[in-house]
């Protein structure tokens, strides 16, 4: 299996982790059982695209007051803009498979 490496802002990762921990404590959410074995083979409810993930962030009413409405709106706006730029780029796969086989 090929490992996919994604870059992320470590400060946002820490803020998100702390926020989720805080929400778990505040709402008294019990943690799920640890996953044993291959977690990659599990069905997940994670968003498939960046647009879906950002829209879920905007819809998460519990996070807005903690992270700040202004930050969430600005961050979401930037990520929507980045995703729109991504959609306009012809990938190497598209060039190789689609443009050369017309």
KOLMIMAR-908674 format. One line per field, with one value per residue: x, y, z of N, C-alpha, C, O, CB in turn; chain; residue in one letter. Coordinates in steps of 0.001 Angstrom, whole numbers, padded with zeros to 6 digits, m for minus. Last residue first. Glycine has a CB too. Layout:
n_px <- X,... $
n_py <- Y,... $
n_pz <- Z,... $
ca_px <- X,... $
ca_py <- Y,... $
ca_pz <- Z,... $
c_px <- X,... $
c_py <- Y,... $
c_pz <- Z,... $
o_px <- X,... $
o_py <- Y,... $
o_pz <- Z,... $
cb_px <- X,... $
cb_py <- Y,... $
cb_pz <- Z,... $
dokol <- A,... $
roba <- A,... $
***
This chain:
n_px <- m007399,m005370,m004150,m006067,m006387,m003943,m002181,m003802,m004791,m002365,m001575,m004500,m005259,m007007,m009401,m009477,m007679,m009289,m011207,m009588,m008883,m011477,m012009,m009934,m010736,m013214,m012413,m010973,m013104,m014888,m013200,m012574,m015174,m015931,m013827,m013452,m015801,m018050,m017742,m018086,m020828,m021754,m020615,m020742,m018101,m017178,m018572,m017316,m014772,m015342,m016276,m013911,m012153,m013991,m015089,m015230,m015718,m016772,m015370,m014614,m011240,m008706,m007037,m006550,m005762,m005521,m007910,m008905,m010389,m013821,m014466,m015005,m018007,m018601,m019321,m019095,m016566,m014931,m015295,m014392,m011665,m010942,m011376,m009446,m007077,m007193,m007172,m004661,m002987,m003575,m002770,m000039,000768,m000866,000230,000593,000421,001290,000328,001889,000581,000849 $
n_py <- 011508,010804,012895,013776,011505,010517,012748,014772,013466,013080,015694,017884,021121,023119,023849,022788,024491,026771,025758,025325,027952,028906,027306,028232,030905,030458,029141,031193,033051,031568,030985,033597,034510,032703,030651,028275,028395,028924,026733,024125,023687,023798,023047,024061,024596,021936,021070,022639,021507,018927,019455,020589,018428,015284,013459,013362,010242,007997,004857,001476,000323,m000014,001501,000172,m002962,m003298,m001681,001325,001688,002717,006240,008219,009925,013261,015626,018117,018824,016790,017230,019853,019406,017774,019587,021512,020061,019539,022150,023059,021222,021897,024551,024197,022766,022580,019860,017643,014136,011226,007953,004956,002176,m001175 $
n_pz <- m027637,m025916,m024726,m022897,m021127,m020037,m019726,m018649,m016357,m014974,m014509,m014648,m015123,m012857,m011752,m009223,m007879,m007652,m005880,m003645,m002950,m002262,m000054,001634,002063,003322,005640,006902,007296,008945,011130,012081,012806,014803,016621,017837,019451,017895,015904,016865,016936,014312,011403,008867,008227,008108,005866,003936,004046,003075,000472,m000613,m000536,m000528,001258,004842,006555,007589,006507,006809,006988,006040,007602,009940,010653,014210,016215,017583,020817,021182,021683,024661,025467,026102,027553,026546,027554,026474,023724,023483,024095,021918,019828,020521,020261,017488,016416,017324,016017,013360,013265,013619,011354,008400,006335,003626,003390,001808,001560,000813,m000869,000000 $
ca_px <- m008559,m006208,m003375,m005667,m007502,m005051,m001731,m003029,m005722,m003186,m000737,m003507,m005277,m005706,m009075,m010382,m007327,m008070,m011616,m010220,m007842,m010733,m012888,m009929,m009432,m013144,m013273,m010309,m011926,m015339,m013797,m011528,m014383,m016692,m014123,m012423,m014486,m017720,m017720,m016734,m020072,m022092,m020381,m021992,m019035,m016654,m018872,m018747,m014952,m014776,m017163,m015155,m011890,m013297,m014296,m015539,m014943,m017725,m015395,m015500,m012531,m009756,m007295,m007588,m005654,m005352,m006803,m008928,m009268,m012773,m014740,m014223,m017105,m018614,m019192,m020335,m017732,m015051,m015576,m015802,m012479,m010834,m012171,m010862,m007469,m007139,m008313,m005895,m003011,m003775,m004190,m000786,000777,m000375,m000792,001147,m000224,001707,000066,001603,001341,000000 $
ca_py <- 012109,009741,012158,014642,012096,009608,011464,015000,013918,011937,014852,017052,019838,022624,024400,022227,023088,026820,026208,024183,026998,029510,027222,026840,030608,031221,028465,029944,033399,032124,029891,032694,035240,032774,032025,028712,028098,029834,028160,024655,023585,024902,022556,023584,025723,022865,020466,022839,022906,019112,018806,021376,019592,016399,012962,014006,011448,009023,006075,002463,000628,m000822,001963,001206,m002047,m003815,m002632,000491,001843,001721,004925,007827,008827,012222,014317,017401,019667,016965,015920,019553,020293,017280,018353,021871,020596,018440,021260,023761,021276,020521,024227,024984,022101,023576,020624,018703,015431,012226,009301,005926,003409,000000 $
ca_pz <- m028286,m026496,m025710,m024005,m021868,m020377,m020269,m019877,m017397,m015364,m015358,m013968,m015820,m013287,m013065,m010227,m008126,m008462,m007218,m004307,m003335,m003370,m001220,001169,001456,002080,004668,006543,006501,007663,010352,011601,011807,013557,016236,016893,020027,018997,015566,016668,018180,015218,012765,009455,008326,009112,007169,004187,004443,004412,001439,m000542,000302,m001165,000135,003561,006300,007174,007311,006186,007602,005413,006240,009975,009522,012863,016140,016381,019896,021403,021096,023485,025785,025072,028201,026215,027833,027929,024312,023217,024931,023289,019895,020448,021570,018462,016162,017714,017488,013838,013091,014605,012659,009331,007042,004464,003218,002795,001064,001863,m000962,000000 $
c_px <- m008605,m007454,m004173,m004927,m007038,m006083,m002890,m002668,m004986,m004144,m001535,m002688,m004148,m005887,m007727,m010078,m008190,m007643,m010420,m010677,m008440,m009634,m012183,m010863,m009422,m011841,m013225,m011109,m011203,m014156,m014267,m012111,m013283,m015882,m014780,m012615,m013370,m016322,m017395,m016685,m018684,m021307,m020563,m021850,m020339,m017611,m018346,m019166,m016419,m014993,m016664,m016117,m013145,m013045,m013475,m014583,m015334,m016987,m016439,m015530,m013322,m011144,m008428,m007938,m006808,m005277,m006724,m007699,m009402,m011633,m013586,m014623,m016315,m017585,m019335,m020338,m019043,m016332,m015775,m016198,m013970,m011696,m012119,m011745,m008949,m007584,m008347,m007114,m004290,m003875,m004503,m002288,000008,m000399,m000107,m000006,000475,001080,000448,001429,000909,000890 $
c_py <- 011707,010279,011065,013895,012904,010238,010616,013681,014165,012320,013642,016252,019000,021271,023935,022719,022483,025399,026305,024558,025815,028559,027791,026634,029198,030929,029154,029207,032142,032436,030399,031613,034348,033450,032067,030166,028608,029600,029073,026163,024207,024854,023693,023150,025329,024030,021329,022217,023188,020531,019023,020773,020440,017519,014078,013522,012061,010336,007036,003687,001621,m000535,001191,001698,m001053,m002687,m003153,m000400,000891,001953,003988,006440,008452,011164,013170,015978,018920,017728,015997,018201,020006,018089,017738,020637,020952,018913,020119,022862,021954,020504,022822,024716,022869,022959,021621,019434,016444,013552,010279,007302,004366,001232 $
c_pz <- m029739,m027175,m026410,m025103,m023084,m021318,m020791,m020532,m018712,m016485,m015840,m014977,m015224,m013970,m013607,m011639,m009232,m008840,m008151,m005713,m004096,m003862,m002447,m000020,000880,001336,003314,005464,006014,006745,008988,010703,011220,012450,014859,016469,019115,019578,016743,016472,018049,016534,013768,010919,009011,009321,008310,005520,004736,004912,002868,000483,000464,m000160,m000514,002476,004963,006913,006769,007091,006761,005981,005577,008573,009512,011848,014720,016400,018707,020415,021420,022988,024520,025452,027204,026768,027603,028260,025809,023810,024743,024246,021293,020554,021611,019848,017178,017525,017968,015358,013571,014499,013737,010726,007965,005134,004115,002443,002158,001240,000148,000000 $
o_px <- m009514,m008459,m003705,m005062,m007566,m006595,m002804,m002828,m005489,m004292,m001394,m003055,m002979,m006579,m007344,m010459,m007686,m007288,m010527,m010548,m007863,m009473,m012276,m010540,m008953,m011845,m013198,m010539,m010859,m014194,m014062,m011574,m013076,m015904,m014250,m011678,m012453,m015726,m016528,m015699,m018161,m021140,m019632,m022851,m020974,m017900,m018986,m020013,m016732,m015357,m017461,m016709,m013416,m013640,m012371,m013421,m015729,m017567,m016917,m015696,m012757,m012129,m009049,m009017,m007922,m004791,m007750,m006579,m009946,m011881,m012522,m015056,m016887,m016428,m020093,m021254,m019990,m017091,m016669,m017301,m014720,m012376,m013128,m012739,m009623,m008369,m009417,m007993,m004931,m004750,m005574,m002990,m000534,m001476,001082,m001080,000893,001202,m000015,002283,m000282,001840 $
o_py <- 012113,009576,010472,014225,012727,009563,010058,013512,013806,011579,013226,016145,019379,020391,024322,022073,021748,025140,025956,023757,025354,028380,027232,025856,028989,030730,028492,028710,032044,032124,029725,031350,034338,033014,031535,030822,029291,030521,029937,026805,024759,025888,024454,022913,026158,024408,021443,022766,023904,020736,019274,021503,020952,017555,013828,013217,011341,011414,006899,003564,002487,m001095,001697,002254,m001399,m001596,m003419,000077,m000206,002374,004413,005585,008377,011482,012227,015206,019070,017325,015355,018046,019924,017528,017241,020635,020721,018244,019768,022820,021483,019845,022577,024660,022264,022655,021506,019596,016124,014029,010172,007761,004559,001321 $
o_pz <- m030464,m027276,m027382,m026281,m024182,m022212,m021885,m021741,m019777,m017457,m016990,m016147,m015296,m013458,m014711,m012616,m010082,m009989,m009327,m006639,m005080,m005070,m003540,m000918,m000239,000121,002276,004493,004836,005555,007978,009627,010007,011299,013884,016016,019570,020139,016604,016834,019018,017181,014034,011596,009661,010457,009355,006224,005688,006070,003772,001278,001550,000918,m000998,002743,004046,007038,005643,008305,006094,005500,004642,008368,009117,012145,014095,016581,018829,019285,021870,023760,023432,025725,027432,026484,028375,029142,026360,024335,025716,025105,021795,021280,022615,020519,017676,018386,018908,015920,014126,015509,014662,011240,008262,004555,005228,001314,003293,000482,000389,000778 $
cb_px <- m008532,m006613,m002178,m004805,m008316,m005746,m000971,m001754,m006451,m003968,000532,m004193,m005111,m004726,m009088,m011810,m007477,m006927,m012327,m011411,m007085,m010118,m014217,m010330,m008297,m013268,m014712,m010129,m010967,m016171,m014982,m010789,m013760,m018008,m012842,m012426,m014330,m018748,m019042,m016105,m019949,m023579,m018959,m022521,m019333,m015269,m018269,m019580,m014435,m013286,m017273,m015838,m010756,m014109,m015207,m015462,m013443,m018828,m014010,m016953,m012332,m009439,m006037,m007133,m005617,m006487,m006982,m008972,m007941,m013337,m014951,m012726,m017898,m018313,m020236,m020531,m017695,m013814,m014459,m016074,m012178,m009385,m011668,m011159,m006633,m005712,m008248,m006063,m001766,m002620,m004594,m000503,002198,m001228,m001742,002029,m001746,003250,m001432,002729,001157,m000963 $
cb_py <- 013634,008757,011556,015760,012986,009156,010690,015805,015202,011398,014397,016102,020015,022512,025893,022565,022267,027549,027566,023674,026500,030865,027974,025902,030766,032725,028414,029048,034276,033397,029256,032056,036506,033527,032872,027814,026580,029691,028556,023993,022126,024881,021943,022432,026279,023386,019057,022239,023857,018783,017300,021445,020433,016927,012315,015543,011140,009220,006743,001884,001181,m002292,001842,002384,m002825,m004760,m003804,001360,001598,000278,005026,007855,007594,012818,014173,017363,020920,017714,014957,019565,021767,017311,017334,022617,021827,017855,020691,025059,022028,019599,024374,026484,021898,024889,019687,019691,015352,012353,009481,005944,004060,000001 $
cb_pz <- m028157,m025425,m025055,m023495,m020947,m019108,m019207,m019579,m016948,m014158,m014598,m012971,m017391,m012084,m012996,m009873,m006839,m007695,m007137,m003481,m002094,m002934,m000963,002307,002492,002368,005175,007791,007323,007895,011123,012779,012435,013780,016243,015666,020263,020095,014998,015488,018600,015516,012893,008642,006940,008696,007258,003040,003345,004409,001139,m001935,m000291,m002359,m000906,003691,006325,008249,007335,005957,009011,005580,005404,010840,008208,012513,017157,015080,020625,021259,019552,023808,026340,023650,029304,024701,026964,028499,024000,021703,024600,023746,018855,019146,021911,018536,014726,016891,018033,013366,011629,014417,013111,009268,007844,003630,003542,002859,000640,002926,m002349,001218 $
dokol <- A,A,A,A,A,A,A,A,A,A,A,A,A,A,A,A,A,A,A,A,A,A,A,A,A,A,A,A,A,A,A,A,A,A,A,A,A,A,A,A,A,A,A,A,A,A,A,A,A,A,A,A,A,A,A,A,A,A,A,A,A,A,A,A,A,A,A,A,A,A,A,A,A,A,A,A,A,A,A,A,A,A,A,A,A,A,A,A,A,A,A,A,A,A,A,A,A,A,A,A,A,A $
roba <- X,X,X,X,X,X,X,X,X,X,X,X,X,X,X,X,X,X,X,X,X,X,X,X,X,X,X,X,X,X,X,X,X,X,X,X,X,X,X,X,X,X,X,X,X,X,X,X,X,X,X,X,X,X,X,X,X,X,X,X,X,X,X,X,X,X,X,X,X,X,X,X,X,X,X,X,X,X,X,X,X,X,X,X,X,X,X,X,X,X,X,X,X,X,X,X,X,X,X,X,X,X $
***
